[in-house]
Amino acid sequence: MPKIVDEFTKDNFLSLGLGCAEAAERIKEAYDDGMDCIIVPSRGACPVFRGVLKAIEEYARDKKDYEELYNVIKLPLFITNENNRKKYRDGKSRKIEVIPYPLTADVSLTERLKKRYGVTEDYVTDAIRNYGADVIASFLLAPEERAKNDKFNFLTFVFEEVEGRQEEANFYREIEQINRPLILDTVISGRSLSTIAKNLNKRGIKYGAIGIVDLNGAKLKGDYLKILDSSGDIELVKVDRILSEDRGSALLGVIACIYPNLALEAQETLDIRPCGAVTWLHLPYTSRNKISQDMRERFEIHYQVFKDYIGALYDGIELLVRKNPEKDTEKRMEEKIKRVVESIEKYDLLDRDGEFLDPYAFVRSDIVVDEIYESSSHVVQILPSNEGIKNCLNKYRKKYGNNLK
């Protein structure tokens, strides 16, 4: 594996910036063709989406059609608050709803869990992705119809009753019915995007997709590529390196949490099949609970590093897209890249965060957690106790009328 300093180069940031600019142009074409929603289904796609939005903003400086496009993009409040420059303008034009959907499926199961439920990690990964595709399909329903969907309700239940995050739960409930989604994702092997495509194809849903492809496609597998090539309106944009992929919230701006035993138990006792229990927390994040000082400081460090990382990407996009970039933009970009590398090395940000993890940074304080750990791809795995799981599922049954076996 190359050293961080060898990967985090100006050329790699510019390559990724160029990919974002190309994706912005494809999004403009999709909007003109009737697209009304951008779904961001992976952590890796979150900073890429921010880069795409920055490219649209830059094009809008001297192109009226891009100015209109920029103004109709509606971000969730939990992202808008982090970037107050972007304000949705409600007008006569058709809006674009942005839906960050937590489809992270990088599970790391204990042997005890595998034995208890008779599953493999591949099984759980596929279950999360298939479940996520089912929930994404529910956004094509009116909110009142979506509210009758058990899989959708389980998504909002985890945000609301497991983590105590009412705002996020309400965001998903209040999404107006979409008609023509566009999936914006990162692509390594192609497994994740091809799973989404297969599920949407199966339902006859008309959609488009843009995949930002890491390492110019070096790890893209033939079987997944065949699915993508045969799935219609999917465009792959190759870049030299997606620098933030699977490297944690300091570079992604997103913390992913998976509750594997909660989802597996929901399959057995609520008969929600397949099921996933995944959430995202977007930086800056402040826990509602009293948590350790180490955890608070870690959140702050990650956010400061992410600001430099995304700032360097923004600078690269300005250099590529703006007609007359500021004279010191390139210097600013290089300084930010240097700070990112220094912070990664100083704080060991590519190592697992086991010693810092506090479950109550994520989970309601009344839920007992037996175990919490981080996977090699920096996904937080949270295992509530048996009693905690039982209480959660009883709450689900009481709230949504689903009878436990």
FENTARA-V342398 format. One record per backbone hydrogen bond with DSSP energy under -1.0 kcal/mol. CO is the residue of the C=O (numbers start at 1). NH is the residue of the N-H. E is the energy in kcal/mol with one decimal. If there is no record, write none. Layout:
co=<CO	CO>
nh=<NH	NH>
e=<E	E>
This chain:
co=<3	4	7	9	10	11	12	13	14	15	16	17	18	19	20	21	22	23	24	25	26	27	28	29	30	31	36	37	38	39	40	43	45	46	47	48	49	50	51	52	53	54	55	56	58	59	63	64	65	66	67	68	71	72	74	76	76	77	79	83	96	97	99	101	105	110	111	112	113	114	114	120	121	122	123	124	125	126	127	128	129	130	131	132	133	134	136	137	138	139	142	143	145	146	149	150	151	152	153	154	155	156	157	158	159	162	165	166	167	168	169	170	180	181	182	183	185	187	189	190	191	192	193	194	195	196	197	198	200	201	208	209	210	211	212	213	214	215	217	221	222	223	224	225	226	228	232	233	235	237	239	241	242	244	248	248	249	253	255	256	257	258	259	260	261	262	263	264	265	266	266	269	277	279	281	292	293	294	295	296	297	298	299	300	301	302	303	304	305	306	307	308	309	310	311	312	313	314	315	316	317	318	326	328	329	330	331	332	333	334	335	336	337	338	339	340	341	342	343	344	348	353	358	359	359	364	368	371	373	375	379	380	381	383	383	385	386	387	388	389	390	391	392	393	394	395	396	397>
nh=<7	8	9	13	14	15	16	17	18	19	20	21	22	23	24	25	26	27	28	29	30	31	32	33	35	34	97	182	99	184	101	46	49	50	51	52	53	54	55	56	57	58	59	60	61	62	67	68	69	70	71	72	89	96	98	79	80	81	83	86	74	38	40	103	107	114	115	116	117	118	119	124	125	126	127	128	129	130	131	132	133	134	135	136	137	138	139	140	141	178	146	147	148	149	153	154	155	156	157	158	159	160	161	163	165	364	169	170	171	172	173	174	36	208	39	210	212	214	221	194	195	196	197	198	199	200	201	202	205	204	183	235	185	237	187	239	217	218	220	225	226	227	228	229	230	231	234	209	211	213	216	243	245	247	251	252	253	283	281	380	279	382	263	264	265	266	267	268	269	270	272	405	259	257	255	296	297	298	299	300	301	302	303	304	305	306	307	308	309	310	311	312	313	314	315	316	317	318	319	320	321	322	329	332	333	334	335	336	337	338	339	340	341	342	343	344	345	346	347	349	351	356	361	362	363	367	385	383	381	378	375	258	373	370	371	389	390	391	392	393	394	395	396	397	398	399	400	401>
e=<-1.4	-3.0	-2.2	-2.0	-2.5	-2.3	-2.1	-2.6	-2.5	-1.9	-2.1	-2.2	-2.3	-2.3	-2.2	-1.7	-1.8	-2.4	-2.0	-1.9	-2.4	-2.6	-2.1	-1.1	-2.7	-1.7	-2.1	-2.0	-2.9	-2.6	-2.2	-1.5	-2.9	-1.9	-2.0	-2.6	-2.8	-2.2	-2.2	-2.4	-2.3	-2.3	-2.7	-2.0	-1.3	-1.2	-1.8	-2.2	-1.9	-2.9	-2.0	-1.2	-2.2	-3.0	-2.0	-1.7	-2.8	-2.6	-1.1	-1.6	-3.2	-2.6	-2.4	-1.7	-1.9	-2.1	-2.4	-2.6	-2.3	-1.3	-1.3	-1.9	-2.7	-2.5	-2.3	-2.6	-2.2	-2.8	-2.8	-2.7	-2.1	-1.8	-2.2	-2.8	-2.1	-1.1	-1.4	-1.6	-1.8	-2.4	-2.8	-1.9	-1.8	-2.1	-2.6	-2.0	-1.4	-1.8	-2.3	-2.1	-1.7	-2.6	-3.2	-1.7	-3.2	-2.8	-1.7	-2.7	-2.0	-1.8	-1.8	-2.3	-1.7	-1.9	-2.9	-3.1	-2.7	-2.5	-2.2	-2.1	-1.9	-2.0	-2.6	-2.6	-2.0	-2.4	-2.8	-2.2	-2.2	-1.6	-2.7	-2.8	-2.5	-3.3	-2.8	-2.6	-2.4	-1.8	-1.1	-2.5	-2.3	-1.3	-2.3	-3.0	-1.6	-1.1	-2.3	-2.1	-2.7	-2.9	-2.7	-1.1	-1.3	-2.1	-1.5	-1.8	-2.4	-2.4	-2.2	-2.6	-2.4	-2.9	-2.0	-2.3	-2.1	-2.0	-1.9	-1.4	-3.1	-1.8	-1.3	-1.1	-2.7	-2.6	-2.7	-2.0	-2.7	-2.1	-2.4	-2.0	-2.6	-2.6	-2.1	-2.3	-2.4	-2.5	-2.2	-1.5	-2.7	-3.2	-1.7	-2.3	-1.8	-2.5	-2.4	-2.2	-2.2	-2.4	-2.3	-1.7	-2.7	-1.6	-1.7	-2.7	-2.5	-2.2	-2.1	-2.3	-2.3	-2.1	-2.1	-2.4	-2.3	-2.4	-2.5	-2.5	-2.1	-2.6	-2.7	-1.5	-1.6	-1.5	-2.2	-1.8	-2.5	-1.7	-2.6	-2.9	-3.5	-2.1	-2.4	-2.9	-2.0	-2.0	-1.6	-2.8	-2.6	-2.5	-2.2	-2.6	-2.1	-1.9	-2.1	-2.5	-2.4	-2.4	-3.1	-2.0>
